[in-house]
Amino acid sequence: MATAQPTGEPRNFPEDESMDPVGEPYPEQEPLTPEPGDDPPHPPFSPDNEPDIPQDPEAERVVSPEPLDP
């Protein structure tokens, strides 16, 4: 019994009209709303939003080698 050999061409599937093209947003998708108990959304990054971290005074200290006595 002979079996059908593939022709080397990809199979064509009918396009689904309800699917959006890749990379396009879904217009019918609602934005997510936070549920009770969820964390609030994070603001965009800004140095003004960052907490003040105290500087370590030892970080600025420069250690010089002791001079050699002749």
VONULUM-248850 format. One record per atom (N, C-alpha, C): residue in three letters; atom name; y, z, x. Coordinates in nm, 2 decimals, always signed. Each point is the difference from the previous one (the first is absolute). Example, Ala and Ser with C-alpha at 12.3 -4.5 7.8 and 13.67 -1.06 7.14 Angstrom:
+------+------+--------+--------+--------+
! code ! site !     yy !     zz !     xx !
+------+------+--------+--------+--------+
!  ALA !    N !  -0.57 !  +0.78 !  +1.32 !
!  ALA !   CA !  +0.12 !  +0.00 !  -0.09 !
!  ALA !    C !  +0.12 !  +0.00 !  +0.09 !
!  SER !    N !  +0.11 !  -0.07 !  -0.04 !
!  SER !   CA !  +0.11 !  +0.00 !  +0.09 !
!  SER !    C !  +0.11 !  +0.08 !  -0.08 !
+------+------+--------+--------+--------+
END
This chain:
+------+------+--------+--------+--------+
! code ! site !     yy !     zz !     xx !
+------+------+--------+--------+--------+
!  MET !    N !  -0.12 !  +0.00 !  +0.08 !
!  MET !   CA !  +0.12 !  +0.00 !  -0.08 !
!  MET !    C !  +0.12 !  +0.00 !  +0.09 !
!  ALA !    N !  +0.09 !  -0.09 !  -0.03 !
!  ALA !   CA !  +0.13 !  -0.01 !  +0.08 !
!  ALA !    C !  +0.10 !  +0.09 !  -0.05 !
!  THR !    N !  +0.08 !  +0.06 !  +0.09 !
!  THR !   CA !  +0.11 !  +0.09 !  -0.04 !
!  THR !    C !  +0.13 !  -0.08 !  +0.03 !
!  ALA !    N !  +0.10 !  +0.04 !  -0.08 !
!  ALA !   CA !  +0.13 !  -0.07 !  +0.02 !
!  ALA !    C !  +0.06 !  +0.05 !  +0.14 !
!  GLN !    N !  +0.05 !  -0.09 !  +0.07 !
!  GLN !   CA !  +0.07 !  +0.03 !  +0.13 !
!  GLN !    C !  +0.15 !  +0.02 !  -0.02 !
!  PRO !    N !  +0.06 !  +0.10 !  +0.07 !
!  PRO !   CA !  +0.14 !  +0.01 !  -0.02 !
!  PRO !    C !  +0.07 !  -0.12 !  +0.06 !
!  THR !    N !  +0.11 !  -0.04 !  -0.06 !
!  THR !   CA !  +0.08 !  -0.12 !  +0.05 !
!  THR !    C !  +0.10 !  +0.04 !  +0.10 !
!  GLY !    N !  +0.02 !  +0.12 !  +0.03 !
!  GLY !   CA !  +0.09 !  +0.04 !  +0.11 !
!  GLY !    C !  +0.14 !  +0.03 !  -0.06 !
!  GLU !    N !  +0.03 !  -0.04 !  -0.12 !
!  GLU !   CA !  +0.13 !  +0.02 !  -0.07 !
!  GLU !    C !  -0.01 !  +0.14 !  -0.07 !
!  PRO !    N !  +0.11 !  +0.08 !  +0.01 !
!  PRO !   CA !  +0.01 !  +0.12 !  -0.07 !
!  PRO !    C !  -0.01 !  -0.02 !  -0.15 !
!  ARG !    N !  -0.06 !  +0.10 !  -0.07 !
!  ARG !   CA !  +0.00 !  +0.00 !  -0.14 !
!  ARG !    C !  +0.14 !  +0.02 !  -0.06 !
!  ASN !    N !  +0.03 !  -0.07 !  -0.10 !
!  ASN !   CA !  +0.13 !  +0.02 !  -0.06 !
!  ASN !    C !  -0.02 !  +0.09 !  -0.13 !
!  PHE !    N !  +0.07 !  +0.10 !  +0.00 !
!  PHE !   CA !  +0.00 !  +0.09 !  -0.12 !
!  PHE !    C !  +0.12 !  -0.02 !  -0.09 !
!  PRO !    N !  -0.02 !  +0.00 !  -0.13 !
!  PRO !   CA !  +0.12 !  -0.01 !  -0.08 !
!  PRO !    C !  +0.10 !  +0.11 !  +0.02 !
!  GLU !    N !  +0.13 !  -0.04 !  +0.00 !
!  GLU !   CA !  +0.10 !  +0.10 !  +0.03 !
!  GLU !    C !  +0.02 !  +0.09 !  -0.12 !
!  ASP !    N !  +0.02 !  +0.12 !  +0.02 !
!  ASP !   CA !  +0.03 !  +0.10 !  -0.11 !
!  ASP !    C !  +0.15 !  +0.00 !  -0.02 !
!  GLU !    N !  +0.05 !  -0.04 !  -0.11 !
!  GLU !   CA !  +0.14 !  -0.01 !  -0.02 !
!  GLU !    C !  +0.07 !  +0.14 !  +0.00 !
!  SER !    N !  -0.08 !  +0.11 !  -0.03 !
!  SER !   CA !  +0.06 !  +0.13 !  +0.00 !
!  SER !    C !  +0.01 !  +0.06 !  +0.14 !
!  MET !    N !  -0.05 !  -0.06 !  +0.10 !
!  MET !   CA !  +0.01 !  +0.05 !  +0.13 !
!  MET !    C !  +0.13 !  -0.06 !  +0.07 !
!  ASP !    N !  +0.07 !  +0.09 !  +0.07 !
!  ASP !   CA !  +0.12 !  -0.04 !  +0.07 !
!  ASP !    C !  -0.04 !  -0.05 !  +0.13 !
!  PRO !    N !  +0.08 !  -0.09 !  +0.06 !
!  PRO !   CA !  -0.03 !  -0.04 !  +0.14 !
!  PRO !    C !  +0.01 !  +0.11 !  +0.10 !
!  VAL !    N !  -0.07 !  -0.01 !  +0.11 !
!  VAL !   CA !  -0.01 !  +0.10 !  +0.10 !
!  VAL !    C !  +0.14 !  +0.03 !  +0.05 !
!  GLY !    N !  +0.04 !  +0.13 !  +0.01 !
!  GLY !   CA !  +0.13 !  +0.04 !  +0.05 !
!  GLY !    C !  +0.11 !  +0.01 !  -0.10 !
!  GLU !    N !  -0.03 !  -0.05 !  -0.12 !
!  GLU !   CA !  +0.11 !  +0.01 !  -0.10 !
!  GLU !    C !  -0.02 !  +0.13 !  -0.08 !
!  PRO !    N !  +0.11 !  +0.06 !  -0.04 !
!  PRO !   CA !  -0.01 !  +0.13 !  -0.08 !
!  PRO !    C !  -0.06 !  -0.03 !  -0.14 !
!  TYR !    N !  -0.06 !  +0.10 !  -0.05 !
!  TYR !   CA !  -0.05 !  +0.00 !  -0.14 !
!  TYR !    C !  +0.12 !  +0.04 !  -0.09 !
!  PRO !    N !  +0.06 !  -0.09 !  -0.08 !
!  PRO !   CA !  +0.11 !  +0.04 !  -0.09 !
!  PRO !    C !  -0.04 !  +0.09 !  -0.11 !
!  GLU !    N !  -0.13 !  +0.00 !  -0.04 !
!  GLU !   CA !  -0.03 !  +0.09 !  -0.11 !
!  GLU !    C !  -0.04 !  +0.14 !  +0.05 !
!  GLN !    N !  -0.01 !  +0.02 !  +0.13 !
!  GLN !   CA !  -0.03 !  +0.13 !  +0.05 !
!  GLN !    C !  +0.11 !  +0.09 !  -0.01 !
!  GLU !    N !  -0.02 !  +0.12 !  -0.06 !
!  GLU !   CA !  +0.11 !  +0.10 !  -0.01 !
!  GLU !    C !  +0.01 !  +0.08 !  +0.13 !
!  PRO !    N !  +0.12 !  +0.04 !  +0.04 !
!  PRO !   CA !  +0.01 !  +0.08 !  +0.11 !
!  PRO !    C !  -0.07 !  +0.14 !  -0.02 !
!  LEU !    N !  -0.05 !  +0.06 !  +0.10 !
!  LEU !   CA !  -0.07 !  +0.12 !  -0.02 !
!  LEU !    C !  +0.10 !  +0.11 !  -0.02 !
!  THR !    N !  -0.03 !  +0.08 !  -0.10 !
!  THR !   CA !  +0.08 !  +0.12 !  -0.03 !
!  THR !    C !  -0.07 !  +0.12 !  +0.04 !
!  PRO !    N !  +0.07 !  +0.10 !  +0.06 !
!  PRO !   CA !  -0.07 !  +0.12 !  +0.05 !
!  PRO !    C !  -0.06 !  +0.08 !  -0.12 !
!  GLU !    N !  -0.12 !  +0.05 !  +0.03 !
!  GLU !   CA !  -0.07 !  +0.09 !  -0.10 !
!  GLU !    C !  +0.05 !  +0.14 !  +0.02 !
!  PRO !    N !  -0.01 !  +0.09 !  -0.10 !
!  PRO !   CA !  +0.04 !  +0.14 !  +0.02 !
!  PRO !    C !  -0.08 !  +0.06 !  +0.12 !
!  GLY !    N !  +0.07 !  +0.06 !  +0.09 !
!  GLY !   CA !  -0.07 !  +0.06 !  +0.11 !
!  GLY !    C !  +0.00 !  -0.08 !  +0.13 !
!  ASP !    N !  +0.04 !  -0.13 !  -0.02 !
!  ASP !   CA !  +0.00 !  -0.09 !  +0.12 !
!  ASP !    C !  +0.13 !  +0.04 !  +0.09 !
!  ASP !    N !  -0.01 !  -0.03 !  +0.12 !
!  ASP !   CA !  +0.11 !  +0.01 !  +0.09 !
!  ASP !    C !  +0.11 !  -0.10 !  -0.04 !
!  PRO !    N !  +0.13 !  +0.04 !  +0.02 !
!  PRO !   CA !  +0.10 !  -0.10 !  -0.03 !
!  PRO !    C !  +0.00 !  -0.12 !  +0.10 !
!  PRO !    N !  +0.04 !  -0.11 !  -0.03 !
!  PRO !   CA !  +0.00 !  -0.11 !  +0.09 !
!  PRO !    C !  +0.09 !  +0.03 !  +0.12 !
!  HIS !    N !  -0.05 !  -0.05 !  +0.12 !
!  HIS !   CA !  +0.07 !  +0.03 !  +0.12 !
!  HIS !    C !  +0.12 !  -0.10 !  +0.01 !
!  PRO !    N !  +0.12 !  +0.06 !  +0.05 !
!  PRO !   CA !  +0.11 !  -0.09 !  +0.02 !
!  PRO !    C !  -0.02 !  -0.09 !  +0.12 !
!  PRO !    N !  +0.07 !  -0.11 !  +0.01 !
!  PRO !   CA !  -0.02 !  -0.09 !  +0.12 !
!  PRO !    C !  +0.04 !  +0.08 !  +0.13 !
!  PHE !    N !  -0.05 !  -0.04 !  +0.11 !
!  PHE !   CA !  +0.02 !  +0.06 !  +0.13 !
!  PHE !    C !  +0.15 !  -0.01 !  +0.03 !
!  SER !    N !  +0.06 !  +0.11 !  +0.04 !
!  SER !   CA !  +0.13 !  +0.01 !  +0.05 !
!  SER !    C !  +0.02 !  +0.12 !  +0.09 !
!  PRO !    N !  +0.06 !  -0.01 !  +0.11 !
!  PRO !   CA !  +0.02 !  +0.12 !  +0.09 !
!  PRO !    C !  +0.07 !  +0.11 !  -0.08 !
!  ASP !    N !  +0.08 !  -0.03 !  -0.10 !
!  ASP !   CA !  +0.07 !  +0.10 !  -0.07 !
!  ASP !    C !  -0.09 !  +0.08 !  -0.08 !
!  ASN !    N !  -0.12 !  -0.05 !  -0.04 !
!  ASN !   CA !  -0.10 !  +0.07 !  -0.08 !
!  ASN !    C !  -0.09 !  +0.09 !  +0.08 !
!  GLU !    N !  +0.00 !  -0.02 !  +0.13 !
!  GLU !   CA !  -0.09 !  +0.07 !  +0.09 !
!  GLU !    C !  +0.05 !  +0.15 !  +0.02 !
!  PRO !    N !  -0.10 !  +0.09 !  +0.01 !
!  PRO !   CA !  +0.04 !  +0.14 !  +0.02 !
!  PRO !    C !  +0.06 !  +0.02 !  +0.14 !
!  ASP !    N !  +0.09 !  +0.10 !  +0.02 !
!  ASP !   CA !  +0.05 !  +0.02 !  +0.13 !
!  ASP !    C !  -0.10 !  +0.08 !  +0.08 !
!  ILE !    N !  -0.04 !  -0.06 !  +0.11 !
!  ILE !   CA !  -0.10 !  +0.06 !  +0.09 !
!  ILE !    C !  +0.07 !  +0.05 !  +0.12 !
!  PRO !    N !  -0.01 !  +0.14 !  +0.02 !
!  PRO !   CA !  +0.08 !  +0.05 !  +0.12 !
!  PRO !    C !  -0.05 !  -0.06 !  +0.13 !
!  GLN !    N !  +0.09 !  -0.02 !  +0.09 !
!  GLN !   CA !  -0.04 !  -0.05 !  +0.13 !
!  GLN !    C !  -0.04 !  +0.11 !  +0.09 !
!  ASP !    N !  -0.11 !  -0.03 !  +0.08 !
!  ASP !   CA !  -0.05 !  +0.10 !  +0.09 !
!  ASP !    C !  +0.09 !  +0.01 !  +0.12 !
!  PRO !    N !  +0.06 !  +0.11 !  +0.03 !
!  PRO !   CA !  +0.10 !  +0.01 !  +0.11 !
!  PRO !    C !  -0.08 !  -0.03 !  +0.14 !
!  GLU !    N !  -0.13 !  +0.03 !  +0.00 !
!  GLU !   CA !  -0.07 !  -0.03 !  +0.13 !
!  GLU !    C !  -0.02 !  -0.15 !  +0.02 !
!  ALA !    N !  +0.01 !  -0.08 !  -0.11 !
!  ALA !   CA !  -0.02 !  -0.14 !  +0.02 !
!  ALA !    C !  +0.10 !  -0.07 !  +0.08 !
!  GLU !    N !  +0.12 !  +0.06 !  +0.01 !
!  GLU !   CA !  +0.11 !  -0.06 !  +0.08 !
!  GLU !    C !  +0.01 !  +0.05 !  +0.14 !
!  ARG !    N !  -0.08 !  +0.10 !  +0.03 !
!  ARG !   CA !  +0.00 !  +0.06 !  +0.13 !
!  ARG !    C !  -0.05 !  -0.10 !  +0.11 !
!  VAL !    N !  +0.07 !  -0.02 !  +0.11 !
!  VAL !   CA !  -0.05 !  -0.08 !  +0.10 !
!  VAL !    C !  -0.04 !  +0.09 !  +0.12 !
!  VAL !    N !  -0.12 !  -0.02 !  +0.05 !
!  VAL !   CA !  -0.05 !  +0.08 !  +0.11 !
!  VAL !    C !  +0.02 !  -0.08 !  +0.12 !
!  SER !    N !  +0.07 !  +0.06 !  +0.10 !
!  SER !   CA !  +0.02 !  -0.07 !  +0.13 !
!  SER !    C !  -0.09 !  +0.07 !  +0.10 !
!  PRO !    N !  -0.05 !  -0.08 !  +0.09 !
!  PRO !   CA !  -0.09 !  +0.06 !  +0.10 !
!  PRO !    C !  +0.09 !  +0.09 !  +0.10 !
!  GLU !    N !  -0.07 !  +0.10 !  +0.05 !
!  GLU !   CA !  +0.08 !  +0.09 !  +0.09 !
!  GLU !    C !  +0.02 !  -0.08 !  +0.13 !
!  PRO !    N !  +0.12 !  +0.02 !  +0.06 !
!  PRO !   CA !  +0.03 !  -0.07 !  +0.13 !
!  PRO !    C !  -0.09 !  +0.05 !  +0.11 !
!  LEU !    N !  -0.04 !  -0.09 !  +0.08 !
!  LEU !   CA !  -0.08 !  +0.03 !  +0.12 !
!  LEU !    C !  +0.09 !  +0.06 !  +0.11 !
!  ASP !    N !  -0.05 !  +0.12 !  +0.06 !
!  ASP !   CA !  +0.07 !  +0.06 !  +0.11 !
!  ASP !    C !  -0.04 !  -0.08 !  +0.13 !
!  PRO !    N !  +0.10 !  -0.04 !  +0.08 !
!  PRO !   CA !  -0.04 !  -0.07 !  +0.13 !
!  PRO !    C !  -0.05 !  +0.10 !  +0.10 !
+------+------+--------+--------+--------+
END
